[in-house]
Amino acid sequence: MKIIERDIPVYLEKHFVVPIRDKADYAKVLALSARQLLLESEEIMIPKANVSLKLIVDKMSRLFIYNSNKYYSISFPFTVFLDDKNVLEISTYSGKSLDNKRISAIISILDSNQFNSTRSLIDFYIEPLGIESSGIYLLEEIFQFEPSYIRYDNDPENENGRLHPLNHFDVNYSQHSTFKIGLSNSISRLYFEDFQNINTDCRFIADKVKDLLL
């Protein structure tokens, strides 16, 4: 099992705690996380960090983002090469390496007015406009993967009985496919990770028997 942890600098926090609503948001968090992971461990001692990330690679490969009482997790569709606690290389499954130059190209495309006006890469194939083509092909590959988004929320502001429980999981990001799973209590980070670990025993959803009858 590979476990890599990084604290997020305060000036970058806003990029990690924003809601994920589509594949572009997913791709940007992946790119920014890859950049943080490529930093050497001794370079990233951040006092009073509020946000942190944790990559767990085992039979699963998932990225966990932690911020006080809100956690979320997404799939991490890359191969990671390690030397002790330092990440030597991150590459896609097809063998494309993510270095800082290519990560910058990905972020540049995602932040561009051209992309955000259509949320499509088609215009970049037709007219690259000087943006490095490697960013386009990396994004194309990322967009093919399932984000597997799940968020844990302790949300007293919007609590509304069983309709919107204080503690809950939000599964999926799209407005048309998201749903909640209510939780009886708050959960720890370790529980959140174990819940998604396919190498540990499954967790069970307990509800009234009458609700389960067909």
Secondary structure as UniProt FT lines:
FT   STRAND          2..8
FT   HELIX           10..12
FT   HELIX           13..16
FT   HELIX           23..38
FT   HELIX           41..43
FT   TURN            47..48
FT   STRAND          51..57
FT   STRAND          61..67
FT   TURN            68..69
FT   STRAND          70..75
FT   STRAND          78..83
FT   TURN            84..85
FT   STRAND          86..92
FT   TURN            93..94
FT   HELIX           100..111
FT   HELIX           113..118
FT   HELIX           122..126
FT   TURN            129..130
FT   HELIX           133..142
FT   TURN            143..144
FT   STRAND          150..154
FT   HELIX           156..158
FT   TURN            161..163
FT   STRAND          167..171
FT   TURN            175..177
FT   STRAND          179..183
FT   HELIX           189..195
FT   TURN            198..199
FT   HELIX           209..212
//
